């Protein structure tokens, strides 16, 4: 096991910035939903506002990856967080002053989505620059643990703020959290970059695309999980609540979601100590186990069974998350890492709206339980499919040194 990541000053600062930013961001979904609905009384407005953040994220994500490989990542993080903070503070001002405007909120969310597109690829690219290679798994475990803690605490804090002073203040808190994170990132010092491409950003994207398809284990896993996200999003997030409403009720569904979060939180703690030599294959088996709640929902299992399978799924997803981030950072050269992370993220995000759009019609045509059961088998097959590749099976943790 490597040295504790928090002993490294740059990582400790980065970790503090991530916790601050994540806590603020975890409050936003609840706060924004209630704030928009409270001001407009229109679910359509809410859907438009939410879409305004996703569309630019997809549109600019690959550019964000190229920028993250070309410029100092601490600088990109600082500027993107400042931009996101300004966008959220502007949205909060619109809501707090009672000057609700759908167009204005669409603009702020659009700008925030652009900033997220530049932030996301850099987050994984910067970690190998601020901790030694032997500490990457522990660093990713700490980041996953912090992320899961904020997912539990953030919505709860947002609920209190929405119920007392209004959702606008929770959104303002998110804006402040981005600014504070940017100030922390200012204090991070990075070593000199391995390479500095002098090509245009768009040319760097094209180079990254060619490199992506030259790494068999990478594109196999990314394409598999594009399909995974289509199935999981449609089954768990769209069809799942409807079945749960008819079986265990809304309270039971909320409890199941909390159990999943606890499982994911525990996974981060376990992966800090657990160091399998075949890290990615272990993660892929974990991803296959996330199908268990779909089987439980599809068979109308009782709450105890659903909660148990959901806990296993949350834990297994947490294992896969740490395994995948660490595998990327250990096996992708630093000058390509943000672009490869961007292609990975693009595949994941692109699958979400497809799953959301397909689930309803498929459920209506074949019945939600049947769709969930078939989806569960598809998830298992999809998650394990990369293991057919020798390139995937050959990966080791830590990587075998090249003579």
Secondary structure, 3 states (H helix, E strand, C coil): CCCCHHHCHHHHHHHHHHHHHHHHHHHHHHHHHHHHHHHHCCHHHHHHHHHHHHHHHHHHHHHHHHHHHHCCHHHHHHHHHHHHHHHHHHHHHHHHCCCCCHHHHHHHHHHHHHHHHHHHHHHHHHHHHHCCHHHHHHHHHHHHHHHHHHHHHHHHHHHHHHHHCCHHHHHHHHHHHHHHHHHHHCCCCCCCCCCCCCCCHHHHHHHHHHHHHCCHHHHHHHHHHHHHHHHHHHHHHHHHHHHHHHHCHHHHHHHHHHHHHHHHHHHHHHHHHCCCCCHHHHHHHHHHHCCHHHHHHHCCCCHHHHHHHHHHHHHHHHHHHHHHHHHHHHHCCCCCHHHHHHHHHHHHHHHHHHHHHHHHHHHHHHCHHHHHHHHHHHHHHHHHHHHHCHHHHCCCCCCCCCC
